[in-house]
Amino acid sequence: MSSDPDADAQTGTEPVGSTGPDAHYFDDDPTVPTDPVTIDVMLPDTAFTLETDRGVFSRGHVDTGTSLLLRAELPIASTGHLVDLGAGAGPIALAMARRSPDATVWAVDVNSRARDLCIRNAERNGISNLRAVAPGDVPNDIQFATLWSNPPVRIGKTAMRALLLDWLARLDNDGIAALVVQKHLGADSLQRWLQTQGHPTERIASKAGFRLLNVSPKSVGSHSPPEP
């Protein structure tokens, strides 16, 4: 295990149930002292500066799963509403906003420090089409054309699955989602489960123990079986 708890949290080596303060990046209001680290993110089609911090997922670097998602050739809507679910400091949301400047990108996170980072990162990079909000602050009538997420697996399987179903239900009929999940944290079983819930799901990439899943909205008339 790394001596840096933030690194352990992103690589999946931090034990589930750890009480280390940096492990709780899904807390509403982190109490761990702030210690910002600013990095440069270089992607094939864009680049931006990213401020990260303790108490927020993946301090000091872009984690392996997020990097896989951002470097994949994923479809993304050019207009409408897009969402990064579990945005952290905002690397996914910033890339979405840069790639679709005419769309509105919602950077959604329960963590208040993460939302503040997203706002500052958008400002420092001259991005004006990003909104960083808590989950309950997204208007109920908004549907999404694209959803990208490195979901918070460590909130627990039941909670994460419920979270994903809630947000996948808000995809437009022609919308598409991309999820990146570690294999040893249940990526393959998540893929099978999403299919049983009526969401066509395909693995489109695999690297360094991560799976990148392409998830489609439920087809009209499909029904989900009870949660096992």
Helices and strands as residue ranges (DSSP letters): H 5-11, G 21-23, E 37-42, E 47-52, H 64-71, E 79-85, H 91-99, E 102-108, H 112-124, E 130-133, G 135-137, E 144-149, G 153-155, H 157-168, E 171-182, G 183-185, H 187-196, E 201-207, E 210-215
